[in-house]
């Protein structure tokens, strides 16, 4: 049995630290308890270690899988949604996720290498250097086993768990359907990956995803500035105060990155991969697990610049190049 790491961070709100097979190595999921009702927010990955840790944590606070009434997932990524089918089967709980992210999860599982490789080549990724580029579904196949949701959540929807009134706030950017959970009376924000204390969430442009994810992400950050929040409970890192200060830091980080990318495309037009290799300081020997996310994040910044009239995209020889306007 895995050693459960669980603690109460607010009356009726427990944080559970689940292990991950990648960096960051831990994801925080949250257990809400009010009167006789229990809700789990996010599930971790579908692995024996993670599920055993979750089982032990539930028992430690007087719960069991069978007592869960609801499983609410902030978004479709592996560490938040990957174990949802196993949790649903063991608990019988109603499962909630935003519809756009459920569609993204289904597309993720269906996507073949040909479509993905064409997208990569178009954006300058030199696939001929790599022996094989596996599809994400192949890489994470055993740890990503999502449930069929019972309810598709929408912006502004309220879910009641005992005395907790949970407002679902749609915050697209990190994923198309990312939602944070706002406990109204307590003024607690369960932020998923949208608002993290030490690192900036990954915001990338992906095949079939948002067309301008960085714009949506920045708009979502500003949206949360309007809320009066006591404490932020993130998916990675410790709880923190002053969400408006952290939002300003995240926006400033992206403004700096945008200026940096404009400087890189001012002298000449370049592909997203070429720009990313400089902006994120990687070379051909760097692992693909670094190169590809960096390229997708660079693409998000380039498309944001293009939407602002600060960048131009050109197609040459079936490659896309960006230059400063």
C-alpha positions as CSV (number, residue, x, y, z in Angstrom):
1,X,0.0,0.0,0.0
2,X,1.4,3.4,-0.9
3,X,2.0,5.9,1.8
4,X,-1.0,8.3,1.7
5,X,-0.1,12.0,1.9
6,X,-3.3,13.9,2.8
7,X,-4.1,16.9,5.0
8,X,-7.0,19.2,5.7
9,X,-6.3,22.7,4.2
10,X,-9.7,24.1,5.1
11,X,-12.6,22.7,7.1
12,X,-14.0,19.9,4.8
13,X,-11.3,20.4,2.2
14,X,-8.4,17.9,2.0
15,X,-5.5,17.9,-0.4
16,X,-4.1,14.6,-1.5
17,X,-0.7,14.3,-3.1
18,X,-0.6,11.7,-5.8
19,X,2.6,10.4,-7.6
20,X,3.3,11.1,-11.2
21,X,5.7,9.3,-13.6
22,X,7.0,12.6,-15.0
23,X,7.8,16.1,-13.9
24,X,6.3,17.6,-11.9
25,X,6.3,14.4,-9.9
26,X,3.2,15.1,-7.8
27,X,-0.3,16.3,-8.6
28,X,-2.6,17.7,-5.9
29,X,-6.2,16.4,-6.0
30,X,-8.8,17.6,-3.6
31,X,-11.4,15.9,-1.5
32,X,-14.5,17.9,-0.4
33,X,-16.7,16.7,2.4
34,X,-19.8,18.4,3.7
35,X,-22.6,16.7,5.7
36,X,-22.8,13.2,4.1
37,X,-21.5,14.1,0.7
38,X,-18.0,13.7,-0.8
39,X,-16.5,15.0,-4.0
40,X,-13.1,14.3,-5.6
41,X,-11.6,17.0,-7.7
42,X,-9.2,15.4,-10.3
43,X,-8.0,11.8,-10.2
44,X,-4.3,11.5,-11.0
45,X,-3.1,9.1,-13.6
46,X,-4.3,5.5,-14.1
47,X,-1.5,3.7,-12.3
48,X,-1.5,1.2,-9.5
49,X,0.7,3.4,-7.4
50,X,-1.6,6.5,-7.8
51,X,-4.8,4.6,-7.2
52,X,-3.4,2.8,-4.1
53,X,-2.3,6.2,-2.7
54,X,-5.7,7.7,-3.4
55,X,-7.4,4.7,-1.8
56,X,-5.3,5.0,1.3
57,X,-5.9,8.7,1.5
58,X,-9.6,8.3,1.3
59,X,-9.6,5.8,4.1
60,X,-7.4,8.0,6.2
61,X,-10.0,10.7,6.3
62,X,-13.0,8.4,6.8
63,X,-14.0,8.0,3.2
64,X,-14.0,5.1,0.7
65,X,-14.3,5.0,-3.1
66,X,-17.9,3.8,-2.6
67,X,-18.8,7.0,-0.7
68,X,-17.8,9.4,-3.4
69,X,-20.8,11.2,-4.9
70,X,-19.0,13.2,-7.6
71,X,-15.7,13.4,-9.5
72,X,-15.1,16.8,-10.9
73,X,-12.2,17.1,-13.3
74,X,-10.6,20.5,-14.1
75,X,-9.3,19.4,-17.5
76,X,-8.4,16.4,-19.7
77,X,-4.7,16.1,-19.1
78,X,-3.2,12.8,-18.0
79,X,-2.5,13.7,-14.4
80,X,-6.0,15.1,-13.9
81,X,-8.3,12.9,-16.0
82,X,-6.2,9.8,-16.7
83,X,-7.6,7.7,-13.8
84,X,-11.2,8.8,-14.1
85,X,-12.5,5.6,-15.5
86,X,-11.0,3.5,-12.7
87,X,-12.3,5.9,-10.0
88,X,-15.8,5.9,-11.6
89,X,-15.9,2.1,-11.8
90,X,-14.9,1.7,-8.2
91,X,-17.1,4.5,-6.8
92,X,-20.2,4.8,-9.0
93,X,-19.8,8.6,-8.6
94,X,-21.1,11.0,-11.2
95,X,-18.3,12.3,-13.3
96,X,-18.1,15.9,-14.5
97,X,-15.8,17.6,-17.1
98,X,-16.2,20.4,-19.6
99,X,-17.5,19.2,-23.0
100,X,-14.6,20.8,-25.0
101,X,-12.1,18.9,-23.0
102,X,-14.0,15.6,-23.3
103,X,-13.8,16.1,-27.1
104,X,-10.1,16.8,-26.8
105,X,-9.5,13.7,-24.8
106,X,-11.4,11.6,-27.4
107,X,-9.4,13.2,-30.2
108,X,-6.2,12.6,-28.3
109,X,-6.9,8.9,-28.1
110,X,-7.9,8.6,-31.8
111,X,-5.1,10.7,-33.3
112,X,-2.7,8.9,-35.6
113,X,1.0,9.7,-36.3
114,X,0.4,10.8,-39.9
115,X,-1.7,13.8,-38.9
116,X,0.6,14.8,-36.1
117,X,3.8,14.3,-38.1
118,X,2.4,16.5,-40.9
119,X,1.7,19.3,-38.4
120,X,5.2,19.0,-36.9
121,X,6.9,19.0,-40.3
122,X,4.9,22.0,-41.4
123,X,6.2,23.9,-38.4
124,X,9.8,23.0,-39.0
125,X,10.4,20.0,-36.7
126,X,13.1,17.9,-38.3
127,X,11.5,14.5,-37.9
128,X,14.2,12.8,-40.0
129,X,16.6,13.2,-37.1
130,X,14.5,11.0,-34.9
131,X,14.1,7.2,-35.3
132,X,10.4,7.2,-34.3
133,X,8.0,9.7,-33.0
134,X,5.3,7.9,-31.0
135,X,1.8,9.2,-30.8
136,X,0.9,10.6,-27.3
137,X,-1.8,7.9,-27.0
138,X,0.9,5.2,-27.4
139,X,3.3,6.8,-24.9
140,X,0.7,7.2,-22.1
141,X,-1.7,4.4,-23.1
142,X,-1.8,2.5,-19.8
143,X,-1.9,5.6,-17.6
144,X,-4.6,7.4,-19.6
145,X,-8.0,5.7,-19.3
146,X,-10.7,8.4,-19.1
147,X,-14.3,7.8,-18.2
148,X,-17.3,8.6,-20.2
149,X,-18.7,11.7,-18.2
150,X,-22.1,11.8,-16.8
151,X,-22.3,15.6,-16.9
152,X,-20.6,18.2,-19.2
153,X,-20.0,21.3,-17.2
154,X,-20.4,24.9,-18.4
155,X,-19.2,28.3,-17.3
156,X,-21.2,29.6,-14.3
157,X,-22.7,26.2,-13.4
158,X,-23.2,25.5,-9.7
159,X,-22.6,22.1,-8.2
160,X,-23.8,21.5,-4.6
161,X,-21.8,19.1,-2.3
162,X,-23.5,19.3,1.1
163,X,-23.2,22.9,2.1
164,X,-20.5,23.7,-0.5
165,X,-21.7,25.7,-3.4
166,X,-19.2,25.2,-6.2
167,X,-19.1,27.6,-9.1
168,X,-17.5,26.3,-12.3
169,X,-15.5,29.0,-14.1
170,X,-14.4,28.3,-17.6
171,X,-10.7,29.3,-18.0
172,X,-9.6,28.1,-21.5
173,X,-5.9,28.4,-22.5
174,X,-4.0,25.6,-20.9
175,X,-6.7,23.4,-22.5
176,X,-9.8,24.3,-24.4
177,X,-12.2,23.3,-21.6
178,X,-10.1,24.0,-18.5
179,X,-12.4,24.9,-15.5
180,X,-11.5,26.2,-12.1
181,X,-13.8,25.6,-9.1
182,X,-14.8,28.5,-6.8
183,X,-16.2,27.7,-3.4
184,X,-18.4,30.8,-3.0
185,X,-18.9,31.1,0.7
186,X,-15.4,30.1,1.6
187,X,-13.9,32.1,-1.3
188,X,-11.6,29.2,-2.1
189,X,-10.3,28.6,-5.6
190,X,-9.4,25.1,-6.7
191,X,-7.3,26.3,-9.6
192,X,-6.2,23.1,-11.5
193,X,-3.3,24.1,-13.7
194,X,-4.6,27.5,-14.6
195,X,-3.0,29.4,-11.7
196,X,0.2,27.9,-10.2
197,X,2.4,29.4,-7.5
198,X,5.9,28.7,-8.8
199,X,5.7,27.7,-12.5
200,X,3.7,29.0,-15.4
201,X,1.2,26.6,-16.9
202,X,2.0,25.3,-20.4
203,X,0.1,27.1,-23.1
204,X,0.6,25.5,-26.5
205,X,-1.0,25.5,-29.9
206,X,-1.9,21.9,-30.9
207,X,-3.5,20.3,-33.9
208,X,-7.3,20.5,-33.5
209,X,-7.0,22.7,-30.4
210,X,-7.6,26.4,-29.7
211,X,-6.6,28.6,-32.6
212,X,-5.3,31.3,-30.2
213,X,-4.7,29.6,-26.9
214,X,-2.4,32.4,-25.4
215,X,-5.1,35.0,-26.0
216,X,-7.6,32.8,-24.3
217,X,-5.3,32.0,-21.4
218,X,-4.5,35.7,-20.7
219,X,-8.2,36.6,-21.0
220,X,-8.9,33.8,-18.5
221,X,-6.3,35.2,-16.1
222,X,-7.9,38.6,-16.2
223,X,-11.3,37.0,-15.7
224,X,-10.2,35.6,-12.3
225,X,-8.9,39.1,-11.2
226,X,-12.6,40.0,-10.7
227,X,-13.1,37.4,-8.0
228,X,-12.5,38.0,-4.4
229,X,-10.5,34.9,-3.3
230,X,-9.1,34.0,0.1
231,X,-6.8,31.1,-0.8
232,X,-5.7,29.4,-4.1
233,X,-5.5,25.6,-4.0
234,X,-3.4,24.7,-7.1
235,X,-2.8,21.3,-8.8
236,X,1.0,21.7,-8.4
237,X,2.8,23.4,-5.5
238,X,1.5,24.8,-2.2
239,X,-1.5,26.8,-1.4
240,X,-1.1,30.6,-1.8
241,X,-2.7,34.0,-1.2
242,X,-3.0,37.1,-3.3
243,X,-4.1,35.6,-6.6
244,X,-4.1,39.0,-8.3
245,X,-0.3,39.4,-7.7
246,X,0.4,36.0,-9.1
247,X,-1.8,36.7,-12.2
248,X,0.2,39.9,-12.8
249,X,3.4,37.9,-12.7
250,X,2.1,35.3,-15.2
251,X,0.9,38.0,-17.6
252,X,4.3,39.8,-17.3
253,X,6.1,36.5,-18.1
254,X,4.2,36.1,-21.3
255,X,4.7,39.8,-22.3
256,X,8.5,39.2,-21.9
257,X,8.3,36.1,-24.0
258,X,6.4,37.9,-26.7
259,X,9.0,40.7,-26.9
260,X,11.7,38.0,-27.0
261,X,10.0,36.2,-29.9
262,X,9.5,39.5,-31.8
263,X,13.2,40.1,-31.6
264,X,13.9,36.7,-33.0
265,X,11.7,37.1,-36.1
266,X,12.6,40.7,-36.8
267,X,15.8,39.9,-38.8
268,X,14.3,37.1,-40.9
269,X,11.4,34.7,-41.2
270,X,11.8,31.5,-39.2
271,X,9.8,28.4,-38.4
272,X,8.3,27.8,-35.0
273,X,10.8,25.1,-34.3
274,X,13.7,27.3,-35.2
275,X,12.4,30.1,-33.0
276,X,11.7,27.7,-30.1
277,X,15.2,26.3,-30.2
278,X,16.6,29.7,-29.4
279,X,13.9,30.9,-27.1
280,X,13.9,27.7,-25.0
281,X,17.7,27.0,-25.5
282,X,17.5,23.4,-26.8
283,X,19.5,21.6,-29.6
284,X,19.1,18.4,-31.6
285,X,20.2,16.2,-28.7
286,X,17.6,17.5,-26.3
287,X,14.8,15.1,-25.6
288,X,11.6,15.3,-27.6
289,X,9.8,15.8,-24.3
290,X,11.4,19.2,-24.2
291,X,11.5,20.1,-27.9
292,X,7.9,19.5,-28.8
293,X,6.2,21.3,-25.9
294,X,8.6,24.2,-26.5
295,X,7.6,24.3,-30.2
296,X,3.9,24.2,-29.3
297,X,4.3,27.0,-26.8
298,X,6.2,29.1,-29.3
299,X,3.4,28.5,-31.8
300,X,0.9,29.9,-29.3
301,X,3.0,33.0,-28.9
302,X,3.4,33.4,-32.6
303,X,-0.3,33.1,-33.4
304,X,-1.0,35.6,-30.6
305,X,1.4,38.1,-32.2
306,X,-0.2,37.5,-35.6
307,X,-3.7,38.2,-34.1
308,X,-2.3,41.5,-32.8
309,X,-0.8,42.5,-36.1
310,X,2.7,42.2,-34.8
311,X,3.6,39.1,-36.7
312,X,3.1,37.6,-40.2
313,X,2.9,34.0,-41.3
314,X,4.1,32.8,-44.7
315,X,4.0,29.4,-46.4
316,X,7.0,28.3,-48.4
317,X,7.7,24.8,-49.7
318,X,5.0,23.4,-47.4
319,X,6.6,25.0,-44.3
320,X,5.2,27.8,-42.2
321,X,7.4,30.8,-41.5
322,X,6.8,33.7,-39.2
323,X,8.3,37.2,-39.3
324,X,7.7,40.5,-37.6
325,X,5.1,42.7,-39.1
